[in-house]
Amino acid sequence: MNSSVPTPPSSAQAQPPVSILLIAYNQQGMIADAVRSVLAQTYTPLEIIISDDASRDGTYAAIEAAVRDYAGPHQVITRRNTVNEGISAHLSRLAAMARGELLFVAAGDDMSVPTRCERVVDYWLEHDRRPDLIATDLADMDEAGNVHERMTPTELDNYRSFDDWLAHKPWLVGAAHTWSRRLFERFGPMLPGSAAEDQVMTFRAIVSGGALSLREPLVRYRRGGLSSKRRYRNTAELVARMRQGNGFALVETEQIQHDADIAGLGDRMRAALAPKLAREQFIQSMFNARGLGERVALLTGSRAVKLGLRLRMFLYTTCPAVYAPSLWLKRLKGR
């Protein structure tokens, strides 16, 4: 005779499978700490994908050494790209490989506390699996591994609509983010060539199931990593970095517009992004201009861009040496 009382789920059924996406690039001196921190996670069932983005140093060898003797409960996959893909394409590749319902982002120069996955999953289940992104606080960690003050990114609970996101872009640290698989099923992989994934994935979440903040420092965020500010030795380095940043900005703008189109917000986003797109396209045109005449024409004709930016870019692309004294002073102050 069949019982009318439902059978409670087993503990394995109640705990959703989750994946950690640990990405590394030229971090041979610190990747072992990051690997050990994800191997020490208390949560199961857990899949850990550790991926090297074609590093030029011994990062992948350090990854292999760090996992060689692991005999714990987690499934561990190590891999490396044959060519450098960059953050957005790299994470998208791993997200397509992963089998978890939640995808934890981890950076090769940071460390996750042992209960990170456990606490985030509990928080997600408390909210009926609705949020598509959960961001935790972080602990500031110096290069020697000493932990300092707490880092508290913008409270995402206050972002409930496109209008909230549009009114004030949140300050984010993507290395402390967890995404739902649904975001990739709805929006697809991120475009290659973006410098970071944090704003893109947060926007996706806000216009989908929502984004929440878990106010616990579950990631130790290392100073001096790949995301740290750079000091330029000369104007050539500065200009090269500006060109790179311009490329990143154009890709991110394209990505945000693409995602807004999918969310049914295309026209509103197009209007909101118009000033930024005009700026970045102007900067790109200045860098690509063939000679002084084209730059002068851009300087005088690009009225949709503020005059101050037009003048600065004209100087950067025509006579960057005028900025050499300011770079020298910054280096001097940084000593």
C-alpha positions as CSV (number, residue, x, y, z in Angstrom):
1,M,0.0,0.0,0.0
2,N,1.4,3.4,-1.0
3,S,1.9,5.9,1.8
4,S,0.4,9.4,1.5
5,V,3.4,10.9,3.4
6,P,6.1,12.1,1.0
7,T,9.5,10.7,1.5
8,P,12.0,13.3,2.7
9,P,14.9,13.9,0.4
10,S,18.2,12.4,1.3
11,S,21.0,14.6,2.4
12,A,22.7,14.1,-1.0
13,Q,19.5,15.2,-2.8
14,A,19.0,18.2,-0.5
15,Q,22.5,19.6,-1.1
16,P,22.8,21.0,-4.6
17,P,26.0,20.2,-6.6
18,V,28.2,23.3,-6.9
19,S,31.4,24.1,-8.7
20,I,34.4,26.3,-8.0
21,L,36.0,28.0,-11.0
22,L,39.6,28.8,-10.0
23,I,41.4,30.8,-12.7
24,A,45.1,31.6,-12.7
25,Y,47.6,33.5,-14.8
26,N,51.3,34.1,-14.1
27,Q,50.8,33.4,-10.3
28,Q,53.2,30.6,-9.6
29,G,54.3,32.0,-6.3
30,M,50.7,32.2,-4.8
31,I,48.5,29.7,-6.7
32,A,49.3,26.9,-4.2
33,D,47.6,28.9,-1.4
34,A,44.6,29.4,-3.6
35,V,44.4,25.7,-4.5
36,R,44.8,24.6,-0.9
37,S,42.0,26.9,0.2
38,V,39.5,25.4,-2.3
39,L,40.5,21.8,-1.5
40,A,39.8,22.6,2.1
41,Q,36.1,23.5,1.5
42,T,33.7,21.8,4.0
43,Y,30.9,21.6,1.5
44,T,29.9,18.5,-0.6
45,P,29.1,17.6,-3.3
46,L,31.8,20.0,-4.8
47,E,33.5,20.1,-8.2
48,I,36.7,22.1,-8.4
49,I,38.0,23.2,-11.8
50,I,41.5,24.8,-11.6
51,S,42.5,26.4,-14.9
52,D,45.6,28.1,-16.0
53,D,45.2,30.8,-18.8
54,A,48.4,30.0,-20.7
55,S,50.7,31.4,-18.1
56,R,54.3,32.3,-19.1
57,D,55.7,31.1,-15.8
58,G,55.5,27.9,-13.7
59,T,51.9,28.4,-12.6
60,Y,50.5,25.2,-14.1
61,A,53.3,23.1,-12.6
62,A,52.5,24.7,-9.2
63,I,48.9,23.7,-9.6
64,E,49.8,20.1,-10.4
65,A,52.1,19.9,-7.4
66,A,49.4,21.4,-5.1
67,V,46.8,18.8,-6.1
68,R,49.1,15.8,-6.5
69,D,48.5,14.2,-3.1
70,Y,44.9,15.3,-2.6
71,A,42.7,12.4,-1.5
72,G,39.6,14.2,-0.2
73,P,36.0,14.0,-1.2
74,H,35.9,16.7,-3.9
75,Q,36.2,16.1,-7.6
76,V,39.2,18.0,-8.9
77,I,39.9,18.9,-12.5
78,T,43.1,20.7,-13.6
79,R,43.5,22.1,-17.1
80,R,45.3,24.9,-19.0
81,N,44.6,26.9,-22.1
82,T,46.9,26.7,-25.0
83,V,46.5,30.5,-25.7
84,N,45.7,33.3,-23.3
85,E,41.9,33.9,-23.4
86,G,41.4,36.7,-20.8
87,I,39.1,36.7,-17.8
88,S,35.7,36.8,-19.5
89,A,36.3,34.1,-22.1
90,H,38.2,31.9,-19.6
91,L,35.4,32.0,-17.0
92,S,32.8,31.3,-19.7
93,R,34.7,28.3,-20.9
94,L,34.8,26.9,-17.3
95,A,31.2,27.7,-16.7
96,A,30.3,25.6,-19.8
97,M,32.4,22.7,-18.4
98,A,31.0,22.9,-14.8
99,R,28.1,20.7,-13.6
100,G,27.2,22.7,-10.4
101,E,24.0,24.6,-9.9
102,L,26.0,27.3,-8.3
103,L,29.4,28.5,-9.8
104,F,31.9,30.0,-7.3
105,V,34.5,32.4,-8.8
106,A,38.0,32.1,-7.3
107,A,41.2,34.0,-8.3
108,G,44.7,32.5,-8.3
109,D,46.0,35.2,-5.9
110,D,43.2,35.0,-3.3
111,M,42.1,32.4,-0.8
112,S,38.6,31.1,0.1
113,V,37.9,30.4,3.8
114,P,37.0,26.7,4.3
115,T,33.3,27.4,4.9
116,R,32.8,29.7,1.9
117,C,30.8,27.2,-0.2
118,E,28.9,25.9,2.7
119,R,27.8,29.4,3.9
120,V,26.8,30.6,0.4
121,V,24.8,27.5,-0.4
122,D,22.9,27.8,2.9
123,Y,22.2,31.4,2.1
124,W,21.0,30.5,-1.4
125,L,18.7,27.8,0.0
126,E,17.3,30.2,2.6
127,H,16.2,32.4,-0.2
128,D,14.6,29.5,-2.1
129,R,17.3,29.3,-4.7
130,R,16.0,32.5,-6.2
131,P,19.1,34.8,-6.3
132,D,21.2,34.5,-9.4
133,L,24.3,36.1,-7.8
134,I,25.5,36.2,-4.2
135,A,28.4,38.4,-3.3
136,T,30.3,38.1,0.0
137,D,32.5,40.4,1.9
138,L,36.3,40.0,1.8
139,A,39.3,40.3,4.1
140,D,42.1,42.4,2.9
141,M,45.3,40.3,2.8
142,D,48.8,41.5,2.2
143,E,51.3,39.7,0.0
144,A,52.7,37.8,3.0
145,G,49.3,36.4,3.8
146,N,48.5,38.6,6.8
147,V,44.9,39.5,7.1
148,H,43.9,43.1,7.7
149,E,40.6,45.0,7.6
150,R,37.3,43.8,6.2
151,M,36.3,44.8,2.7
152,T,32.5,45.5,2.1
153,P,31.5,45.9,-1.5
154,T,28.2,47.6,-2.3
155,E,25.1,46.2,-0.8
156,L,23.4,44.4,-3.6
157,D,20.1,43.8,-1.8
158,N,19.2,47.3,-2.7
159,Y,19.4,46.6,-6.4
160,R,16.0,45.3,-7.4
161,S,15.5,46.6,-10.9
162,F,17.2,48.0,-14.0
163,D,16.5,51.5,-12.7
164,D,18.5,50.8,-9.5
165,W,21.5,49.6,-11.5
166,L,21.2,52.5,-13.9
167,A,21.1,55.1,-11.1
168,H,24.3,54.0,-9.4
169,K,26.6,51.2,-10.6
170,P,27.7,49.1,-7.6
171,W,31.3,48.7,-6.5
172,L,32.1,45.0,-6.8
173,V,34.9,42.4,-6.4
174,G,34.2,39.5,-8.7
175,A,36.5,37.2,-6.9
176,A,33.9,36.9,-4.1
177,H,30.9,36.2,-6.4
178,T,28.8,33.1,-6.9
179,W,26.6,32.7,-9.9
180,S,23.6,30.5,-10.7
181,R,23.9,28.3,-13.8
182,R,20.7,30.0,-15.0
183,L,22.6,33.2,-15.9
184,F,24.6,31.3,-18.6
185,E,21.6,29.4,-19.7
186,R,19.7,32.6,-20.3
187,F,22.4,35.0,-21.5
188,G,25.1,32.7,-22.9
189,P,28.9,33.0,-22.6
190,M,30.5,36.4,-22.1
191,L,32.2,38.0,-25.0
192,P,36.0,37.6,-25.2
193,G,38.1,40.7,-24.5
194,S,36.5,42.1,-21.4
195,A,38.8,43.0,-18.5
196,A,36.5,41.7,-15.8
197,E,33.2,39.9,-15.4
198,D,31.8,41.5,-12.2
199,Q,29.6,44.2,-13.7
200,V,28.4,42.0,-16.5
201,M,27.3,39.2,-14.3
202,T,25.8,41.5,-11.6
203,F,23.7,43.2,-14.3
204,R,22.5,39.9,-15.6
205,A,21.5,38.8,-12.1
206,I,19.7,42.1,-11.2
207,V,17.5,41.9,-14.3
208,S,16.8,38.1,-13.6
209,G,16.4,36.4,-10.3
210,G,18.2,39.1,-8.3
211,A,21.6,39.7,-6.6
212,L,22.2,39.6,-2.8
213,S,25.0,40.3,-0.5
214,L,26.1,37.9,2.3
215,R,27.9,40.1,4.8
216,E,30.6,37.6,5.8
217,P,34.3,37.9,4.8
218,L,34.6,34.5,3.1
219,V,37.4,35.5,0.6
220,R,40.9,36.7,1.5
221,Y,41.7,39.2,-1.2
222,R,45.4,39.6,-1.8
223,R,46.9,43.1,-2.3
224,G,49.3,43.5,-5.2
225,G,47.5,41.0,-7.5
226,L,46.6,41.3,-11.1
227,S,43.9,43.8,-10.3
228,S,46.2,46.2,-8.5
229,K,47.0,49.6,-9.7
230,R,50.1,49.9,-11.9
231,R,52.8,52.5,-11.9
232,Y,54.1,53.3,-15.3
233,R,57.8,53.7,-16.1
234,N,57.2,55.8,-19.2
235,T,54.5,57.4,-21.3
236,A,54.7,54.5,-23.8
237,E,53.5,52.1,-21.1
238,L,50.7,54.5,-20.1
239,V,49.4,54.9,-23.6
240,A,49.5,51.2,-24.2
241,R,47.5,50.7,-21.0
242,M,45.0,53.3,-22.2
243,R,44.5,51.6,-25.5
244,Q,44.0,48.3,-23.7
245,G,41.5,49.8,-21.3
246,N,39.6,51.4,-24.3
247,G,39.3,47.9,-25.8
248,F,38.1,46.4,-22.6
249,A,35.4,49.2,-22.2
250,L,34.1,48.7,-25.8
251,V,33.7,45.0,-25.3
252,E,32.0,45.5,-21.9
253,T,29.6,48.0,-23.4
254,E,28.8,45.6,-26.2
255,Q,28.2,42.8,-23.7
256,I,25.9,44.9,-21.5
257,Q,23.9,46.0,-24.5
258,H,23.7,42.4,-25.7
259,D,22.4,41.2,-22.3
260,A,19.9,44.1,-22.1
261,D,18.5,43.1,-25.5
262,I,17.9,39.6,-24.2
263,A,16.2,41.0,-21.0
264,G,13.9,43.2,-23.1
265,L,15.7,46.4,-22.0
266,G,17.5,47.1,-25.3
267,D,16.2,50.5,-26.2
268,R,16.6,51.9,-22.6
269,M,20.1,50.6,-22.3
270,R,21.1,51.9,-25.7
271,A,20.0,55.4,-24.6
272,A,21.8,55.0,-21.3
273,L,25.1,53.8,-22.9
274,A,25.1,56.4,-25.7
275,P,27.4,58.9,-23.8
276,K,29.9,56.2,-22.8
277,L,29.9,54.6,-26.2
278,A,30.6,58.0,-27.8
279,R,33.5,58.5,-25.5
280,E,35.1,55.1,-26.1
281,Q,34.6,55.3,-29.8
282,F,36.2,58.7,-29.9
283,I,39.2,57.4,-27.9
284,Q,39.5,54.5,-30.3
285,S,39.3,56.8,-33.3
286,M,42.0,59.0,-31.8
287,F,44.4,56.1,-31.3
288,N,43.6,54.7,-34.8
289,A,43.9,58.1,-36.6
290,R,46.4,58.3,-39.4
291,G,48.3,61.5,-38.7
292,L,47.8,64.9,-37.2
293,G,45.1,66.0,-39.6
294,E,42.7,63.2,-38.7
295,R,43.3,63.9,-35.0
296,V,42.6,67.6,-35.4
297,A,39.4,66.8,-37.2
298,L,38.3,64.5,-34.4
299,L,39.2,67.1,-31.8
300,T,37.1,69.8,-33.4
301,G,34.3,67.7,-34.7
302,S,33.4,65.2,-31.9
303,R,30.9,67.5,-30.2
304,A,29.2,64.7,-28.4
305,V,32.3,64.2,-26.3
306,K,33.3,66.7,-23.6
307,L,36.0,69.1,-24.6
308,G,38.3,68.2,-21.7
309,L,38.5,64.6,-22.8
310,R,39.0,65.6,-26.4
311,L,42.0,67.8,-25.5
312,R,43.6,65.1,-23.2
313,M,43.3,62.4,-25.9
314,F,44.7,64.8,-28.5
315,L,47.8,65.3,-26.3
316,Y,48.1,61.6,-25.4
317,T,48.0,60.6,-29.0
318,T,50.0,63.5,-30.5
319,C,52.5,64.5,-27.9
320,P,52.5,62.0,-24.9
321,A,55.8,63.3,-23.6
322,V,54.0,66.2,-22.0
323,Y,52.8,63.7,-19.3
324,A,56.3,62.4,-18.5
325,P,56.8,64.8,-15.5
326,S,53.6,63.7,-13.9
327,L,54.5,60.1,-14.2
328,W,57.9,60.8,-12.7
329,L,56.3,62.5,-9.7
330,K,53.9,59.6,-9.1
331,R,56.8,57.1,-9.1
332,L,58.7,59.4,-6.7
333,K,55.7,59.5,-4.3
334,G,55.3,55.8,-4.5
335,R,58.8,55.0,-3.3
